[in-house]
Amino acid sequence: MDETIRVGLEDLNGLSTRILTKSGFSDAHAGTISEMLSTCQIDDCHSHGLFRLLMCCQTMKAGKIDGRVLPVVAPSDSAIVRVDARGGMSLLAVAAAMPQLIEKTRKHGIAAMAVNRCFHFSALWPEVEQLSAAGLAGMAMVPSHSWVAPAGGKRGTLGTNPLAFSWPRQNQTPFTFDFATSGSARGEIELYLRAGKPLPEGVAVDAKGNPTTDPQAALDGAMLTFGGYKGSALSIMIELMAGPLIDDLTSLESMEFAEGAGGAPYHGEIILAFDPEHFSGGRVADNDTRAERLFADILDQGARLPSQRRFEARARNISRGYVEIPAGLYADLLGLLN
């Protein structure tokens, strides 16, 4: 078993914030990024936890991101909230516009947030769970870099293109899923590489388009979508919804913008929110009961709901007061402070 280091929950934000501010991020950016990383780490979402500090620092070193710029939320009388990240990380922009998105959703029944000109590296479930915590259903989508081959293709055209959804439940953790439309998240392949382990079959092809289980060959080649043509079609939809629809970049254009510098992809994000009070015609309680019957029947068969293990990990880590991360990663993180 790989050696691990225990990090106290009270130390998670502090460690992340010190690393980010030393790298060049302002207190405001470092705070929102650290909160998201800590949230993911506490849920044992290792590919989007403290490991992502390496990408944050790499993005800063690439020289294109502004670590201090403040986002601008545009005035709007419609159900659409537009926020310009102005070349900064997405998280501060989302935080600035989220109250307005919630307000507009409650007014109109449905609303959308378009985040433009942002660097993005983070999980989407913390964002949609902000909506479900407010009693709203939420959905979020982003492109990335063109690391993923379409079904039947041999080179990267699509992004990992995650899709996240969260449904509010009374006095229970929400029904949430957040997954890449690629067969594996990019960060997971990087973790396989760090661990010296082979990938599962069917995840990627090498630079010549041949199937591979070698993480480095996968990173040099292209990832594959899940479910063949079905995952590929979903991925293309996300390219359109989070790219041309909101006047922002596709994954191909994001890769071109990077000019090989590495770091987080640069593009946009779309978040959709739905108010059950409007859609249910005043019968929210009755329809919540129907939703719970659906969940109960799933669990009664021995199946589990998405994010169930993540919520269990959260409860476990909060109870014991610490998380465990690989010793090698911890050493690399401390190295960022030197």
N, C-alpha and C positions, 0 to 999 in steps of 0.2 A: 504493500500500500504506500502511495506517495506520502512523504512527510508533509504535515500541515502546521500552520501557525494559527493560534487563537488570537482574534482581534476583538476586544470588547466593543459592544454596541456604542458605547459613549465615545469610542476612539475613531469610529468609522468616518464620520463627517470631518473630524479634525485632521486625520491623515489625508483625506482627499483634498480638503481645502488648502492645506499647506502645499501640497504638490501642485495644485492648479494655480495658486497665486504665485508660486515661484516660477512657474512656466510662463506667466504673463497674463493670466485671466484676472479681471477685476473681482472685487469682493462679491458683487451682485451675480456675475456669471459663475464664479466658483461656488457660491451658495446653492444656486439652483442645480448645478451639475452634481455637486456632492450629495444633495438630498436624493436625487434620482439614483445615483450609484449605490448609496446606502440602502435605499428601498429595495433595489434589485438584489444586493448581496444578502440582505436579511432573508429574502425569499429563496436563497440558494440558486438564484439565476446568475450563475458564474460567468457566462459569456457576456453579460451586460452589467456586471458588478464592477469591483475595483479593477479588474483586468482592463476595462475600457479607459482607465487613466493613461495607459500607454498610448492609445490612439489620440487622446486629447492633447497630450504633450507633443506627439508627432505632428498633429495638425498645426499646432502653434509654430513648431520649428519649420514647417513647410512654407510659412510666411504669407499665407493668403488670408487667414482668418483675422478678424479684429476681436481681440479678447476683452475689449473695454466698451465697445459701442453699445448704446442703448436702443432697444427696438422701438418702433413707432406704430401705434395702433391707429388706423385711419378712421375718421368719423364715418358713421354709416347709419342710415335710417332703414335699411333693409335687414333681412335675416342673415346677411353675410358679414362676418367680421374679417377684415384684412389686417394683417400685422406684418410689417417689414422688419425682418431681423437685421437688415443692413450689413450682411456679411459676418454676423456673429453666430454663436451656437443657437440652436432652435429653442432650447429649454427656457431661457429668459423671455423670449418672444411669446411662447405658449403661456407662460405664467402671467404675462402682462395682459393677454387677450382673453384668458379663460373666464374671468368674471363676466365680461361682456357677452361671451358665447352662452353662458348659463342664463343670463338675463334675457337675451334674445330668444333662446329656446323656450323659456317659460312664457314669453309674450306671443311668439308665432307658432309654437308647437314643434317646429323644426328649424334648425339653424346650422350654419357651417362656419368654420374658421379656416381661412387660407393663410398659411405662413409662407412668406416669400424670402428669397435670398438668405437662406440659412445653411449652416453646416450641421449635419445630423449624424448621430452615432448611437442614439439611445433606444432603449426598449419603448414600445408604444403603450403597453398596458398601464403604466402609472398615470398616463394622461387620460385614457378612457375610464379608468377607475375614479378619477376626480369627478367625472360626469355621473357615474353610477352612485357615487357617494352623495351626490346632489339630487338623487332620485330620477336621473335621466338615463336613457340608453345612449351609448356612444360608440362611434366607429372611427378609426384612424388609419391612414395609408400614407406611405412615402415610397419614392423610388430609392435608388442608391447609385452605385457605379455599375457599369455594364459588365458584371462578373458572371452572368448567368446566360447559358445558351437556351434559346427557345426549343420547344419539342421538335425534334428532327434536325436541329441545327448543330453546329460544331464550335461556334465561337460566342463569346459574351456579347449579348445585345441588350438583355434585360437586367434589372437590378435584383437583389434579393427580395425586394418589394414586399415588406411585411404588411399584414392586415390584422388589426386588433378590434375587438368588440367587447363591450361590457354591459351587462343587464343588471339593474338594481334588484335586490331582494331584501325583504323586511327582516331585520335582526339577524342577517346571515351575510357571509361573504358573497360578493356578486358572482354571477356567471360570467367568466372572462376567458377569452382566448387571445393569444398574440402569437402568430407564427409567420415565418418567412414563406413565400411561395416557392422559394428554392428548396431542394430536398434537405438542406441544412443551412443554418445561419452562417455567415462568413466568420463570425467570432468563434463558432464551434469548431470550424476547420482549423482556425489558428490555435485553439486549445489542444486539438489533436496533435498538431505539429509540435507544440511546446512539450507535450507529454510523450512524444515519440511513438504514437500509436497509429495504426492504419485506420482509414475511414471505412464506414460501412460500404457495401456494394451499392452502385446505382446513384451515388451522390454527385460525382464529377467526372469530367474527361480531362485528359492532358492536352498540351498545346497542339497535338496532332489530331485531336478529336477522339482518341481512344479511351475507353473506360479505365479509371484508375482508382486505387485506394490509398495512394501516396498523397499526404496532405500538401506537400510542397508542389508536387505535380499538379494538384487540383488548383492551388493558388496561382500557378503559372498558366493554367489552362482555363477551364470554365466549369462552373457549377451547373447542376441540372435542376429543373423544376420538379416538384413533387407531382405525382399523379399524371405524368406525361402531358398530353395535350390539355387536360383539365387545369392543371397547375399553371401551364404556360398561358392559357387564356386569361386566368385570373391575374397573372403577373402583367400581362399587356393592359388589362383594364386599369390596374393600379398606376401603370405608367401614364395613362391618359388622364385619370382622375386627379393625380397628384402632380401632373406635369402640364400639358397643354390647357387643361380645363382652368387651372388657376394661374396661367401665364408664367410657368416656371419650367425648369429644365427636365428633360428625360435623363435616364441613366447613361445613355450614350453621350449626351451633352455634358453631363456631370463629369464623366471620365475625361472628356476633352478639356474641360475647364481645369482639371487637376494638373494637366501637363506632366504627369508622371511624378508629381511631388509627394504623393502619399497622403495619409491622414484621412479625416472624415469626408464623406461625399458632400457636395454642395448642390442644393436643389430646393424644393419646396415640400410642404406637408399639407394635407387636408384632414380636418377633423369634422365629423358630422354628429349632431346631437338631436335626440328625439325625446319629446315630453309625453309620457304615458297619459297624463291628465288630458291632453288634447286628443290623442289618438284613440283612447279607450272610451270616449264619449261619456266620461264621468263614472265609468265602471272599473276603475283601477283595482280596487280590492278584489272584485270578482275575477278579473283577468290575471291578477297576481296568483290567485288560488289555482287557476288553470295552468299557469306556468309552473307552479310548484308541483302540481300533479305530474307534469311532464318530467321534471327533474327526479321526482321520487320513483317513477317507473324506470328511469335509466339506472338509478342506484340500486333498485330492487333486483336488477338482473346481474348484479356484481360488477357493473361497469362503473367508471368514475367520470366525474365532470372535469372539463378542462380547468387547469389551475388548481385543482384540488390538492395535488402534492405540494404546489408552491405555497398555498395557504397553511398546510401542515408544517412545512419548513419554517414559515414565519412564526407560527406559534411556538415551535420548538426552540428556535434561536432567541426569541424574545424571552422565553421562560428561563433559558440557561444564561442569557446575558452576553453571548459572544457568537461570532461566526468563525468558521474555519476556512482558510485559504491556503493554496499550495505554498510551501516554504520558498520555492524558487521565485514565484510571483511576488511574494512579500519582499524578498531581497531586491528584485528589480524595482519595486516601488520605492523602497528606501533609497535606491541609487538615484532616483529622480530628484531627491532632495539635496544631492551633493553638487 
